[in-house]
Amino acid sequence: MQSIGEIAISALKTVTCKNCGNEVSFAPKQWRKPCRCGMVITVPALLRLVRQSEEHAPTCFICHDKGLVFYKAQEGGIVYNFVAKCTCRIGEARDENYPKVSNVDNIANLQWLEMKNRKEWEKRTGKKADVALLDNSEVIEVPAEGIPF
């Protein structure tokens, strides 16, 4: 299956040089090429499509792999901006002295925030994000007699 960038590039195989009138043909995934007169021809819309189609999903949709979560809170009639460290490995590795997002009480539900960011990313890129699965280090085995129901 072809990506959006590949379809757009194949549809726009040649561009006319405004300097000399020469037809410049583009190869797949090529968005910049010099003409024989020396003018460099760039197709910016093509470049944007190629970059969007090559964007990879972040490992953490809460912070988008920045390690920080930015949020707002209103107290009275004033809106304040706050920052908290994410609970992902990137957030844990940051040195700043911010509170952890799990310890902050005036932020939206983290599952809701992750779902909202995931849907926005999928809408922007047109790709389907993978579901993050627990690795074995986070799995805790509980014996059947230890389950309370």
C-alpha positions in Angstrom: 0.0 0.0 0.0 1.4 3.4 -1.0 1.6 6.3 1.5 0.1 9.7 0.8 3.5 11.2 0.0 4.3 8.4 -2.5 0.9 9.0 -4.3 1.4 12.8 -4.4 5.0 12.4 -5.7 4.0 10.0 -8.4 1.1 12.3 -9.4 3.6 15.3 -9.6 6.4 13.7 -11.7 7.4 16.8 -13.6 7.6 20.5 -12.7 8.4 23.4 -15.1 11.3 25.6 -14.2 10.3 29.2 -14.1 13.8 30.4 -15.0 14.4 28.5 -18.2 11.2 26.6 -19.0 12.8 23.2 -18.7 10.7 20.2 -17.5 12.3 18.8 -14.3 11.2 15.3 -13.4 11.2 14.0 -9.8 11.9 10.5 -8.6 9.8 8.9 -5.8 10.3 10.5 -2.4 12.4 13.3 -4.1 11.2 16.8 -3.3 14.2 19.0 -4.3 16.2 18.8 -7.5 18.4 21.2 -9.5 17.5 22.2 -13.0 20.0 22.3 -15.8 20.1 26.1 -15.6 21.3 25.9 -12.0 18.0 26.8 -10.3 17.0 24.5 -7.5 13.4 23.5 -7.6 11.7 22.6 -4.3 8.1 21.3 -3.9 7.2 22.4 -0.3 3.7 20.8 -0.3 5.4 17.5 -1.3 8.0 17.9 1.5 5.2 18.4 4.1 3.3 15.3 2.8 6.5 13.1 2.9 7.4 14.3 6.4 3.8 13.7 7.7 3.7 10.2 6.2 7.1 9.3 7.8 6.1 10.5 11.3 6.4 7.7 13.8 4.1 7.2 16.8 5.5 8.4 20.1 6.1 5.8 22.8 4.2 7.9 25.3 1.0 9.7 24.2 0.7 11.5 27.5 3.8 13.7 26.9 4.6 12.9 23.2 8.1 11.8 24.2 9.0 15.1 25.8 9.0 13.9 29.3 6.9 16.9 30.4 3.1 17.4 30.6 1.8 21.0 30.3 -1.6 21.7 31.8 -3.7 24.6 32.9 -5.7 25.2 36.0 -8.1 28.0 36.8 -8.3 29.5 40.2 -10.9 32.2 40.6 -10.8 34.2 37.4 -7.1 33.5 36.6 -5.8 30.7 34.4 -2.4 29.4 35.5 0.0 27.3 33.4 1.8 24.3 35.1 4.3 21.7 34.2 4.7 18.2 35.6 7.1 15.3 34.8 5.6 12.4 33.0 5.7 8.9 34.4 7.3 7.4 31.3 11.0 6.6 31.0 11.8 9.9 29.3 10.1 11.8 32.1 11.8 9.8 34.8 15.2 10.6 33.2 14.6 14.4 33.3 16.6 16.3 35.9 14.2 19.2 36.6 12.5 19.4 39.9 8.9 19.3 38.8 6.3 17.2 40.5 5.3 13.9 38.9 2.1 14.0 36.9 0.7 11.1 39.0 1.0 13.2 42.1 -0.8 16.3 40.7 -4.5 16.5 41.6 -5.6 19.4 39.3 -4.9 17.7 36.0 -7.2 15.7 33.8 -7.4 11.9 34.0 -4.2 10.5 32.4 -6.0 7.8 30.5 -8.3 10.5 29.0 -5.3 12.7 28.1 -3.5 9.7 26.5 -6.6 8.8 24.5 -7.1 12.5 23.4 -3.5 12.8 22.3 -3.6 9.4 20.5 -6.8 10.4 18.5 -5.2 13.8 17.6 -2.0 12.1 16.3 -4.0 9.6 14.3 -6.1 12.3 12.8 -3.1 14.4 11.9 -1.0 11.6 10.4 -3.7 9.4 9.0 -2.0 6.4 10.7 -3.3 4.0 13.3 -1.3 4.0 16.5 -0.2 0.7 18.0 -1.6 -0.3 21.4 1.0 -0.2 24.1 1.3 -3.6 25.8 2.8 -4.2 29.2 6.2 -5.8 29.1 7.0 -8.6 31.5 8.7 -6.3 34.0 5.4 -4.6 34.8 3.3 -7.8 35.0 2.7 -9.1 38.5 1.6 -12.6 39.0 -1.2 -13.1 41.6 -2.1 -16.6 42.8 -5.8 -17.5 42.4 -6.3 -17.6 46.2 -5.1 -14.0 46.5 -7.9 -12.6 44.3 -10.5 -11.1 46.6 -13.6 -12.2 44.6 
